Amino acid sequence: MRLVRYTPAGGGPVAIGLLRGQTVVPVARPDGDGDAELLAIAMSRTEPAAVGDAVGLDEVRLLTPLARPTTIRDFLTFEQHYRNFLQRSRGTDEVPAEWFRTPVFYFTHPNNIYGDGDEVPRPDTDQLDYELEVAAVLGADGRDVTPEQAPDLIAGYTLFNDYSARDIAGPEMSLGLGASKCKDFANVIGPCLATPDELEGTPGRPDTALSARVNGKPHGGDRLASMHHSFAEMIAHASTDSWVRAGDVLGSGTCATGCLLELSSLHGEDAFPWLEPGDVVELEAAGIGTLTTTVGPRPARVRRGE
């Protein structure tokens, strides 16, 4: 199933539907935001009966798969992406041995959430970047979960784009506390929640083709199976001595060549410039769909210290 939350294009109550090509089949009409109902349907692994007639995608506004993620953890699981990052930032692509043992992550903002078709507010940055990722969305709680148990907690998968301000990231992360303001202004998920059977691969280690476009121009891409650490291993690590909850979002981290930071390092900033107002970013994953956002205008304020 590919599940969506949506409203009529002109506004109205939230509904939950099955995304089928260019149509949406309504299957639930929740009283609230529909998060719990959508996760319950996904975890049932059973396609519900329709509660109304199918409507065209042009007649609805797709919302984020979750209105209120409980948490968002973003991991670093693609080895080639990490090597490319290290080469640019440190002049060497040697990966620390600990990275191969630990699916490291940071927490990011669960409130600044945007979805397919949204305009993303631009922060005060000269180096705005997208990031091509897939995220697992949990549909059940767990603590001290094993990798073997972890796939049973996964409601499904969605595309994830944690926009990044690279010129803010450098000074900020040099202080040794990790990403914060360089990352927390826009986390984009969508266009749907695809249950695990929609993707290739094995439980907890799905596979699909990933690609990105900016203003229609092909950018980087990879296979989801290139992840060194699986989603099952990520969940197990996150739940060690800690609770994970239904509604948690766990990002894969950027795939190889899945951002402008990498592409500009490999091919030059003239070929792959930083994002500007009005740029349209499309992320695509077979089995999930295409997640499209537009970069908003520059803020009117002056950056601190200037």
Residue pairs with C-beta under 8 A, 6 or more apart in sequence:
1 18
1 41
1 42
1 47
1 156
1 194
1 195
1 197
1 198
2 18
2 19
2 20
2 192
2 193
2 194
2 195
2 198
2 288
2 289
3 16
3 17
3 18
3 19
3 38
3 41
3 42
3 65
3 156
3 192
3 193
3 194
3 195
4 16
4 17
4 18
4 19
4 24
4 62
4 63
4 65
4 191
4 192
4 193
5 14
5 15
5 16
5 33
5 34
5 35
5 38
5 62
5 63
5 64
5 65
5 66
5 67
6 14
6 15
6 16
6 17
6 24
6 60
6 61
6 62
6 63
7 13
7 14
7 15
7 60
7 61
7 63
8 59
8 60
8 61
9 58
9 59
9 60
9 61
13 29
14 30
14 32
14 33
14 34
14 63
15 26
15 28
15 29
15 30
15 34
16 26
16 27
16 28
16 29
16 30
16 34
16 37
16 38
16 41
17 24
17 25
17 26
17 27
17 60
18 24
18 25
18 27
18 47
19 191
19 192
19 289
20 54
22 56
22 57
22 58
23 54
23 55
23 56
23 57
24 54
24 55
24 56
24 57
24 60
25 50
25 54
26 50
26 51
26 52
26 53
26 54
26 55
27 41
27 47
27 48
27 49
27 50
27 51
28 34
28 37
28 38
28 41
28 48
28 51
29 51
30 36
30 37
33 67
33 68
34 67
35 66
35 67
35 68
35 247
36 246
38 65
38 66
38 193
39 137
39 139
39 155
39 246
39 247
40 139
41 48
42 137
42 139
42 155
42 156
42 193
42 195
43 139
43 140
43 155
45 195
45 197
61 117
62 115
62 116
62 117
62 190
62 191
62 192
63 115
64 113
64 114
64 115
64 189
64 190
65 115
65 137
65 158
65 189
65 190
65 192
65 193
66 113
66 137
66 189
66 193
66 247
66 249
67 113
68 110
68 111
68 113
68 247
69 110
69 113
69 137
69 189
69 247
69 248
69 249
70 110
70 245
70 246
70 247
70 248
71 107
71 110
71 245
71 247
71 248
71 249
72 107
72 108
72 109
72 110
72 135
72 187
72 248
72 249
72 250
72 251
73 105
73 106
73 107
73 108
73 234
73 238
73 248
73 249
73 250
73 251
74 105
74 106
74 108
74 133
74 160
74 162
74 183
74 251
74 253
75 103
75 104
75 105
75 229
75 234
75 250
75 251
75 252
75 253
76 82
76 99
76 103
76 104
76 105
76 253
77 103
77 227
77 228
77 229
77 234
77 252
77 253
78 222
78 226
78 227
78 228
78 252
78 253
78 254
78 255
78 256
78 258
79 95
79 226
79 228
79 256
80 222
80 226
80 256
80 257
81 253
81 254
81 255
81 256
81 257
81 258
81 259
81 262
82 95
82 99
83 93
83 95
84 93
84 256
84 257
84 262
84 265
84 266
85 261
85 262
86 92
86 93
86 94
86 95
87 93
87 265
88 261
88 262
88 265
100 228
102 237
103 229
103 233
103 234
103 237
105 234
105 237
105 238
105 250
106 178
106 179
106 183
108 162
108 179
108 183
108 184
108 187
109 183
109 184
109 185
109 187
110 187
110 249
112 184
112 185
112 186
112 187
113 187
113 188
113 189
114 120
114 186
114 187
114 188
114 293
115 188
115 189
115 190
115 191
115 291
116 190
116 191
116 290
116 291
116 292
116 293
117 292
117 293
118 188
118 293
118 294
119 293
119 294
119 295
119 296
120 163
120 186
120 188
120 293
120 294
120 295
120 296
121 185
121 186
121 296
121 299
122 128
122 277
122 295
122 296
122 297
122 298
122 299
123 165
123 168
123 181
123 185
123 299
124 165
124 298
124 299
124 301
124 302
124 303
125 165
125 166
125 167
125 168
126 167
126 274
127 165
127 166
127 167
127 274
128 163
128 164
128 165
128 166
128 274
128 275
128 276
128 295
129 163
129 164
129 165
129 166
129 259
129 260
129 261
129 274
129 275
130 161
130 163
130 164
130 212
130 214
130 259
130 260
130 275
130 281
130 283
131 160
131 161
131 162
131 163
131 164
131 254
131 258
131 259
132 161
132 210
132 211
132 212
132 220
132 221
132 222
132 254
132 255
132 258
132 259
132 283
133 159
133 160
133 161
133 162
133 251
133 252
133 253
133 254
133 255
133 258
134 157
134 158
134 159
134 160
134 206
134 208
134 210
134 224
134 251
134 252
134 285
134 288
135 157
135 158
135 159
135 160
135 189
135 249
135 250
135 251
135 252
136 154
136 156
136 157
136 231
136 234
136 235
136 249
136 250
136 252
137 154
137 155
137 156
137 157
137 158
137 193
137 247
137 248
137 249
137 250
138 153
138 154
138 155
138 235
138 244
138 245
138 246
138 247
138 248
138 249
138 250
139 153
139 154
139 155
139 156
139 246
140 152
140 153
140 155
140 246
141 153
141 243
141 244
141 245
141 246
142 149
142 150
142 153
142 235
142 239
142 243
142 244
143 239
143 241
143 242
143 243
143 244
144 239
144 240
144 241
145 153
145 235
145 236
145 239
145 244
146 236
147 204
147 230
147 232
147 233
147 235
147 236
148 232
149 236
150 204
150 231
150 232
150 233
150 235
150 236
150 239
151 196
151 203
151 204
151 231
151 232
153 235
153 244
154 196
154 204
154 231
154 235
155 193
155 195
155 246
156 193
156 194
156 195
156 196
156 198
157 193
157 194
157 196
157 198
157 199
157 206
157 287
157 288
158 189
158 190
158 191
158 192
158 193
158 194
158 249
158 288
159 188
159 189
159 190
159 191
159 283
159 284
159 285
159 288
159 289
159 291
160 187
160 188
160 189
160 249
160 251
160 252
161 187
161 188
161 189
161 281
161 283
161 291
161 293
162 183
162 186
162 187
162 188
162 251
163 183
163 185
163 186
163 187
163 188
164 182
164 183
164 259
164 261
165 181
165 182
165 183
165 185
166 182
166 261
166 274
168 181
168 182
169 179
169 182
169 183
172 179
172 180
172 181
172 182
173 179
173 182
188 291
188 293
189 249
189 291
190 291
191 288
191 289
191 290
191 291
191 292
192 288
192 289
194 287
194 288
194 289
196 203
196 206
198 287
198 288
199 206
199 207
199 208
199 224
199 286
199 287
199 288
200 206
200 207
200 208
200 287
201 207
201 208
201 224
201 225
203 232
204 230
204 231
204 232
204 233
204 235
205 225
205 227
205 230
205 231
205 232
206 224
206 225
206 231
207 223
207 224
207 225
208 223
208 224
208 285
208 286
208 287
208 288
209 221
209 223
209 224
209 285
209 286
210 221
210 222
210 223
210 224
210 255
210 258
210 283
210 284
210 285
211 218
211 219
211 220
211 221
211 283
211 284
211 285
212 218
212 219
212 220
212 221
212 258
212 281
212 282
212 283
212 284
213 219
213 281
213 282
213 284
214 275
214 279
214 280
214 281
214 282
215 279
215 280
216 280
216 282
219 257
219 260
219 263
219 272
220 255
220 256
220 257
220 258
220 259
220 262
220 263
221 255
221 257
221 258
222 255
222 256
222 257
222 258
223 255
224 252
224 255
224 285
226 255
226 256
227 252
227 253
229 237
231 250
231 252
234 250
235 244
235 250
238 244
238 248
238 250
254 262
256 262
257 263
257 266
260 272
260 273
260 274
260 275
263 271
263 272
264 271
264 272
264 273
264 274
275 281
275 295
276 295
277 295
277 296
277 297
277 298
278 294
278 295
279 294
279 295
280 292
280 293
280 294
280 295
281 292
281 293
281 294
281 295
282 290
282 291
282 292
283 290
283 291
283 292
284 290
284 291
